[in-house]
Amino acid sequence: SNIVARKAVQLLGEGVRDGAAARAAHDYLFTFRGGKVSATLNILSVDTRTRTIVISRNNESPVLVHTAADGFYQLDEESKAVGVHRNTKPVITEIPIEVGTIVVAFTDGLRHAGTLSGKGCNYDPYVALQGMVMAGQCDAATICDRLLEGAMVMDDGRPRDDISVIAISVQESREGDEVRRQSGRLTLS
Protein backbone atom coordinates (compact mmCIF):
# COMPACT_ATOMS: atom_id res chain seq x y z
CA SER A 1 0.00 0.00 0.00
CA ASN A 2 2.81 2.41 0.84
CA ILE A 3 4.55 1.76 -2.48
CA VAL A 4 1.32 2.41 -4.40
CA ALA A 5 0.45 5.53 -2.39
CA ARG A 6 3.93 7.02 -2.77
CA LYS A 7 3.96 6.43 -6.52
CA ALA A 8 0.45 7.87 -7.01
CA VAL A 9 1.17 10.95 -4.86
CA GLN A 10 4.46 11.56 -6.67
CA LEU A 11 2.78 11.43 -10.08
CA LEU A 12 -0.22 13.52 -9.02
CA GLY A 13 2.19 16.11 -7.60
CA GLU A 14 3.89 16.28 -10.98
CA GLY A 15 0.56 17.04 -12.67
CA VAL A 16 -0.23 13.56 -14.03
CA ARG A 17 -3.98 12.98 -14.35
CA ASP A 18 -5.69 10.64 -11.87
CA GLY A 19 -6.32 7.72 -14.24
CA ALA A 20 -2.78 7.78 -15.61
CA ALA A 21 -1.35 7.97 -12.07
CA ALA A 22 -3.44 4.96 -11.00
CA ARG A 23 -2.31 2.92 -14.03
CA ALA A 24 1.32 3.88 -13.44
CA ALA A 25 1.06 2.93 -9.74
CA HIS A 26 -0.36 -0.44 -10.82
CA ASP A 27 2.42 -0.99 -13.36
CA TYR A 28 5.04 -0.08 -10.76
CA LEU A 29 3.67 -2.52 -8.15
CA PHE A 30 3.13 -5.24 -10.76
CA THR A 31 6.75 -4.96 -11.90
CA PHE A 32 8.24 -4.45 -8.42
CA ARG A 33 6.45 -7.48 -6.87
CA GLY A 34 6.10 -9.67 -9.97
CA GLY A 35 2.29 -9.61 -9.91
CA LYS A 36 2.14 -11.35 -6.52
CA VAL A 37 0.99 -8.47 -4.30
CA SER A 38 -2.22 -6.48 -4.57
CA ALA A 39 -3.28 -3.15 -3.10
CA THR A 40 -6.43 -1.10 -3.34
CA LEU A 41 -6.26 2.47 -4.56
CA ASN A 42 -8.87 5.24 -4.44
CA ILE A 43 -8.08 8.71 -5.70
CA LEU A 44 -10.54 11.55 -5.01
CA SER A 45 -9.79 14.85 -6.76
CA VAL A 46 -11.59 18.15 -6.82
CA ASP A 47 -11.10 19.58 -10.32
CA THR A 48 -11.83 23.30 -10.10
CA ARG A 49 -11.40 23.75 -13.86
CA THR A 50 -14.18 21.30 -14.81
CA ARG A 51 -16.04 21.88 -11.51
CA THR A 52 -16.23 18.13 -10.87
CA ILE A 53 -15.15 15.63 -8.26
CA VAL A 54 -13.12 12.92 -9.99
CA ILE A 55 -13.28 9.48 -8.37
CA SER A 56 -10.75 6.86 -9.51
CA ARG A 57 -11.31 3.38 -8.02
CA ASN A 58 -9.11 0.30 -7.98
CA ASN A 59 -11.02 -1.20 -5.08
CA GLU A 60 -13.81 -3.75 -4.69
CA SER A 61 -15.38 -1.58 -1.98
CA PRO A 62 -17.90 0.91 -3.35
CA VAL A 63 -17.63 4.66 -3.06
CA LEU A 64 -20.62 6.23 -1.32
CA VAL A 65 -22.17 9.36 -2.76
CA HIS A 66 -24.91 11.74 -1.66
CA THR A 67 -26.07 14.65 -3.81
CA ALA A 68 -28.98 17.02 -3.38
CA ALA A 69 -30.32 16.02 -6.81
CA ASP A 70 -29.86 12.22 -6.71
CA GLY A 71 -29.86 11.41 -3.00
CA PHE A 72 -27.77 8.43 -1.87
CA TYR A 73 -26.10 5.99 -4.23
CA GLN A 74 -23.02 3.80 -4.50
CA LEU A 75 -20.35 3.66 -7.17
CA ASP A 76 -19.99 -0.10 -7.22
CA GLU A 77 -19.04 -0.97 -10.78
CA GLU A 78 -16.63 -3.93 -10.78
CA SER A 79 -13.10 -2.75 -10.08
CA LYS A 80 -9.86 -4.66 -9.53
CA ALA A 81 -7.07 -3.93 -7.07
CA VAL A 82 -3.72 -2.88 -8.50
CA GLY A 83 -0.61 -5.04 -8.73
CA VAL A 84 -1.86 -8.48 -9.80
CA HIS A 85 -3.61 -8.50 -13.18
CA ARG A 86 -2.03 -7.08 -16.31
CA ASN A 87 -3.56 -3.93 -17.81
CA THR A 88 -5.57 -3.09 -14.70
CA LYS A 89 -7.31 0.26 -15.10
CA PRO A 90 -9.23 2.36 -12.60
CA VAL A 91 -12.96 2.91 -12.82
CA ILE A 92 -13.33 6.68 -13.17
CA THR A 93 -16.45 8.68 -12.36
CA GLU A 94 -16.96 12.43 -12.39
CA ILE A 95 -19.75 14.17 -10.52
CA PRO A 96 -20.51 17.90 -10.47
CA ILE A 97 -19.33 19.97 -7.53
CA GLU A 98 -22.55 21.10 -5.88
CA VAL A 99 -23.34 22.18 -2.35
CA GLY A 100 -24.51 19.17 -0.33
CA THR A 101 -22.45 16.63 -2.28
CA ILE A 102 -20.70 14.05 -0.13
CA VAL A 103 -18.26 11.42 -1.41
CA VAL A 104 -16.85 8.72 0.88
CA ALA A 105 -14.21 6.15 -0.11
CA PHE A 106 -12.81 3.45 2.16
CA THR A 107 -10.87 0.22 2.30
CA ASP A 108 -12.50 -3.18 2.73
CA GLY A 109 -11.59 -3.24 6.42
CA LEU A 110 -14.48 -0.84 7.03
CA ARG A 111 -17.20 -2.88 5.38
CA HIS A 112 -15.87 -6.17 6.78
CA ALA A 113 -15.80 -4.88 10.35
CA GLY A 114 -17.70 -7.25 12.62
CA THR A 115 -17.28 -10.41 10.54
CA LEU A 116 -14.70 -12.01 12.80
CA SER A 117 -15.92 -10.66 16.14
CA GLY A 118 -18.79 -13.15 16.41
CA LYS A 119 -21.46 -10.50 15.90
CA GLY A 120 -22.72 -12.38 12.85
CA CYS A 121 -22.96 -9.34 10.60
CA ASN A 122 -20.85 -6.83 8.69
CA TYR A 123 -20.74 -3.12 9.34
CA ASP A 124 -22.79 -1.22 6.75
CA PRO A 125 -21.14 2.15 6.01
CA TYR A 126 -23.90 3.01 3.49
CA VAL A 127 -26.63 2.82 6.16
CA ALA A 128 -24.37 4.64 8.64
CA LEU A 129 -23.76 7.49 6.16
CA GLN A 130 -27.49 7.81 5.49
CA GLY A 131 -28.14 8.15 9.21
CA MET A 132 -25.46 10.80 9.61
CA VAL A 133 -26.71 12.92 6.73
CA MET A 134 -30.30 12.65 7.96
CA ALA A 135 -29.06 13.84 11.38
CA GLY A 136 -27.28 16.81 9.79
CA GLN A 137 -23.74 15.46 10.35
CA CYS A 138 -22.39 16.38 6.94
CA ASP A 139 -18.85 17.60 7.41
CA ALA A 140 -16.08 15.34 6.13
CA ALA A 141 -14.18 14.98 9.40
CA THR A 142 -17.31 14.01 11.33
CA ILE A 143 -18.28 11.46 8.68
CA CYS A 144 -14.83 9.82 8.78
CA ASP A 145 -14.74 9.80 12.58
CA ARG A 146 -18.23 8.29 12.92
CA LEU A 147 -17.60 5.59 10.31
CA LEU A 148 -14.35 4.59 12.00
CA GLU A 149 -16.03 4.59 15.44
CA GLY A 150 -18.81 2.33 14.12
CA ALA A 151 -16.31 -0.12 12.67
CA MET A 152 -14.31 -0.17 15.91
CA VAL A 153 -17.48 -1.00 17.86
CA MET A 154 -18.23 -3.87 15.47
CA ASP A 155 -14.66 -5.17 15.92
CA ASP A 156 -14.73 -4.78 19.71
CA GLY A 157 -12.01 -2.13 19.53
CA ARG A 158 -9.56 -4.46 17.75
CA PRO A 159 -9.89 -4.19 13.96
CA ARG A 160 -8.96 -7.36 12.10
CA ASP A 161 -7.93 -5.43 8.98
CA ASP A 162 -6.52 -1.99 8.17
CA ILE A 163 -9.22 0.65 7.77
CA SER A 164 -8.84 3.89 5.84
CA VAL A 165 -11.65 6.37 5.15
CA ILE A 166 -11.61 9.60 3.15
CA ALA A 167 -14.52 11.96 2.60
CA ILE A 168 -15.27 15.08 0.61
CA SER A 169 -18.17 17.26 1.70
CA VAL A 170 -19.12 20.30 -0.39
CA GLN A 171 -20.33 23.01 1.99
CA GLU A 172 -21.85 26.44 1.44
CA SER A 173 -19.09 29.06 1.54
CA ARG A 174 -19.20 31.62 4.29
CA GLU A 175 -19.89 35.21 3.32
CA GLY A 176 -16.67 36.72 1.95
CA ASP A 177 -14.64 33.56 2.64
CA GLU A 178 -13.16 32.10 -0.54
CA VAL A 179 -10.44 30.10 1.27
CA ARG A 180 -10.01 26.47 0.23
CA ARG A 181 -9.58 24.17 3.20
CA GLN A 182 -8.26 20.66 3.58
CA SER A 183 -7.66 18.79 6.79
CA GLY A 184 -6.07 15.58 7.89
CA ARG A 185 -4.97 13.87 11.07
CA LEU A 186 -2.32 11.23 11.56
CA THR A 187 -1.54 9.46 14.82
CA LEU A 188 2.00 8.24 15.30
CA SER A 189 2.57 5.56 17.89
Disulfide bonds with the S-S distance in Angstrom:
none
